[in-house]
Amino acid sequence: MSKKCDICGKGPMVSLSVKRTGSKLRSGKKRYITGKSKRRQYPNIQKIKANIAGSVKTVRVCTSCLKGGKVRKVV
């Protein structure tokens, strides 16, 4: 299954997961970075029935396109 939006093409991004050591409760003590590893962030994709070009189709759409009104949900 594709993790891309059919409307805007938004797909997975790569970001860093940062590991830190040290107490965050005591003031004045620093938190040191001990490691970084790559991770993937996926968009919030919803599978909906939408009216596209006059016919009802099932599409995968990100929630920002749904909230932005780029796609109308068929009820």
C-alpha positions as CSV (number, residue, x, y, z in Angstrom):
1,M,0.0,0.0,0.0
2,S,1.3,3.4,-1.0
3,K,1.8,5.9,1.8
4,K,1.3,8.9,-0.5
5,C,-1.6,11.3,-0.8
6,D,-3.4,10.9,-4.1
7,I,-4.2,14.6,-4.2
8,C,-1.1,16.5,-3.1
9,G,1.5,13.8,-3.3
10,K,2.7,14.1,0.3
11,G,4.8,11.1,1.3
12,P,7.1,9.9,4.1
13,M,9.8,12.2,5.4
14,V,13.2,11.3,7.1
15,S,14.0,12.9,10.4
16,L,16.3,12.2,13.3
17,S,15.5,10.5,16.6
18,V,17.7,12.2,19.2
19,K,18.8,10.3,22.3
20,R,19.7,12.4,25.3
21,T,21.2,11.8,28.8
22,G,21.0,13.8,31.9
23,S,18.3,14.9,34.3
24,K,15.7,17.4,33.0
25,L,14.4,18.1,36.5
26,R,17.5,19.8,38.0
27,S,18.1,23.3,36.9
28,G,21.5,24.1,35.6
29,K,22.4,20.5,34.5
30,K,22.7,20.1,30.7
31,R,21.2,17.3,28.7
32,Y,23.8,15.8,26.4
33,I,23.1,14.2,23.1
34,T,24.4,10.6,23.1
35,G,23.2,9.4,19.7
36,K,21.1,10.2,16.6
37,S,19.4,7.7,14.4
38,K,17.3,8.2,11.3
39,R,13.5,7.5,11.4
40,R,10.6,7.9,9.0
41,Q,7.6,10.1,9.6
42,Y,4.5,9.1,7.7
43,P,1.7,11.5,6.8
44,N,-1.8,10.9,8.2
45,I,-3.4,9.1,5.3
46,Q,-7.1,8.3,5.3
47,K,-8.9,5.9,2.9
48,I,-12.1,7.6,1.8
49,K,-14.8,7.5,-0.9
50,A,-14.7,10.8,-2.8
51,N,-16.5,12.2,-5.8
52,I,-13.8,12.6,-8.5
53,A,-14.7,13.7,-12.0
54,G,-18.4,12.8,-11.5
55,S,-17.8,9.3,-10.2
56,V,-17.3,7.8,-6.7
57,K,-13.8,6.4,-6.2
58,T,-11.8,5.2,-3.2
59,V,-8.7,7.4,-2.7
60,R,-6.0,7.8,-0.1
61,V,-6.0,11.4,1.1
62,C,-4.0,13.2,3.8
63,T,-5.9,14.9,6.5
64,S,-4.6,18.4,5.5
65,C,-6.3,18.0,2.1
66,L,-9.5,16.9,3.7
67,K,-9.5,19.8,6.1
68,G,-8.5,22.2,3.3
69,G,-11.5,21.3,1.2
70,K,-9.5,19.9,-1.7
71,V,-11.7,16.7,-1.6
72,R,-15.3,16.2,-0.8
73,K,-16.2,13.0,1.2
74,V,-19.2,11.0,-0.1
75,V,-21.6,10.2,2.7
